[in-house]
């Protein structure tokens, strides 16, 4: 059985101990290293090439957002899952815009941690339910507006894109739009081909750049 290899990065020792204890109970998870700051995390990622880096957002030198950006550029196969105490959607959208594959609120980490790590390791984007609830309002607002004539996407592709960036699984997208799973997968492939994007995280970053998801300055 192939294990999901994880590196923990947080400047709080007790938090790392707690997270390691939780992950050690999961058979196919393996914590291969720990870092107490961004610089050490960079060195460990370069050395071990983990599947997932679980990183605090507010670490010293560099912080979690800078770290996510560096890893997305240098080691794109390593997925970054940000841990944060901040519930505001702006922090989550900044994290994804910087290359993170997920954003997890610390107070919910005990029951969401396994789900989040599995999701990002599969190439999906994971956002805590608290964050998703705030972002859904943006999607609803956007879906009620007419697409710009300059948009490279069809209306249906646009609908699929919004649901993908919400983190909705393919089967639920099919059910929501009353189309087949195969049709959803076709739209996803066409989206990536038309936009020149390779993964779901890239689609989320595209949605942010286009203003589909608001990011406060």
N, C-alpha and C positions, 0 to 999 in steps of 0.2 A: 504494500500500500504506500503510495507516494504521499509524503507529508507536506503540509503547507508550512514553509519556513518563514519565521517571523523575527524581526528585530524590533526591540522596544527602545524608544528614545524619549526620555523625560527626565527633567532635573530633580524630580522628587523621588527619592529612593523608595519610600513606602508605597507610592503608586505603582512603581515598577514591580515591587514584590507582590502586590495584590493582583496585578494583571497577569504576571507570570503564573501565580497560583491558579488563577481561573483557567488559563490556557493549558496548563499542564494536565488538567483533567480531561482534555479533549484528545482523543487517541491520534488523530491525524494532524495535529498541530505540533510544531516544534519551535520553541524560542531558542534561537541559535546565538543571540548576543544581546547586550544591553548597552545603551549610551546615555550619558548624563548631560550632553549638550549637542548642539548641531554639528560642531566640528568632528566630534567623535563618531556621530552617526554617519557622516559622510565617509569617513575612513572605513567603518564597518560595512556599509553598503558596497563600497568599492571592493572590499575584500571578499565578502560572502555572497553578494548578489542575491538577496532574499526575495521571496515571492511578495512579501508585504513588509513595509515599514510602518509601524504604529507609532506615531509621533505627536507629542504635545505641540500645541500651536505657539506657545509662549516660551520657547527655550532660548537660552543665550547662544549667540555666535555660531551659526545663523539661527533664526527662528524657524518655526515649522513651515511657514509659507515659503520662505526663501529655500529651505531644504527641499520642499516639494517641487519647486521650479527647477532646481538643479538636477534632481533625480529624474524628473520627466524628460529632461534634455539628455542627460548622460546615461541613464540606466532605465529606459522606458519599460522594461519588463518587470521592474520592481514597482509595485503599486503602493502608493502612500495613502494611509488612512489617518486623518487628523483627529486627535482627541482634544476637546476644548470645553471650557466652562461657559463659553459664550453661546447663548441661544438665538441671538439675532441672525437673520438670514444673510445679512451682509458679510459676516465672517465666513459662512459656508460658501457663498458664491465666490468670494475672494480666494478661498482655498482651492476650489475647483478650477477657477481661472488660472491659478498658479501651477496647476498640474496634478493636484491631489485627486485621488479616485473616490474619496469618501470623507465624510465629516460626521463625527460621533460626539454627542454631548456626554460629558463625563458622568453626570448623575444617572444616565440611562445605560452606561456601558456594561454594567453587570449582566443585563439580560439581552442586550443588543450586540455585544462584542463578537460572539461567534458568528452570528448572521452577517454582520458587517464585513468581517475578515473573509468569510467565504464568498460574499458577493464581489468584493473588489478583486479577489484572487481569480475570479472567473472573467474578469474584464468588465464588470458592471460598475455603475456609480451607486454609492450608498450614502443616503442622507438620513440623519435621525428623524423620526416621525415629527418631532417638534419643529424642526427646520422645514420639512416638507409641507406642513400645514400652513406655514407663513408664505411659502413660495407658490402654493396652489393659487392663491389670490392673483398673483402676477399672471399665471397661465390663463386663468379665466378672463382677466382683463384683456390680454392679448388676443385670445380666441374670439373675442367679440369685435375686434377691429379687422378691417379689410387688409389683406396682404398687399404690400407695395408691389407696383408693377415691375419694379427692378429685382424682386426676390427671385432667386434661382430655383425655388421650390414650388411644387404644385400645392394646392390647398390641402390635399390629403397627406402629402409628405410633411407639410407643416404640422398637421395634427399629430402625426406619428412622432415627429421630432419632439413636440412638447411633452408627450406621454413618456417617451424614452428618457428625457431629461428629468422627469419626475421620479425616475427609478422604477417605473412600472414594468413588470415582466411581460414577455411577448404574449402569453395566453390572455392576460388581463387586458392588454391593448386590443387584441382581437375582439374580445368580448365587449369592450367599451365602444369600439367603432363598428361593431357588427360585421366584421370581416374575418377571413380565415387566418390561422396562424401563418400559413405559407405566404399569404399576401402581406402580412406585417413584415415578415422576414425579407420579402422582396423589396418593400418600401425602405427598410433599414439599409439594405445593400445599395439601393439606388441613391439614398441620401449620402452614404459614405463616398460612393463613386463620384457623385455630382459635386460634392463639396471637397473632395480630396482628403477625407478624414478616415483614419484607420480604426478607431475604436469609439466606444460609447462616451468615454470621458471627453474625447475630442468634440463630439456632438454637443455636449453640455457647454464646453468652452465656446463653441461657435454660437450657441444660443445666447450666452452672456455677451459676446462681442456684438451681436446683432440687436441687443437690447431686449431680447425676449425674457431675460431674467434681470431684474434691476440690481445693480451693485452700487451702493452708496460710496461717495468719495471719502 
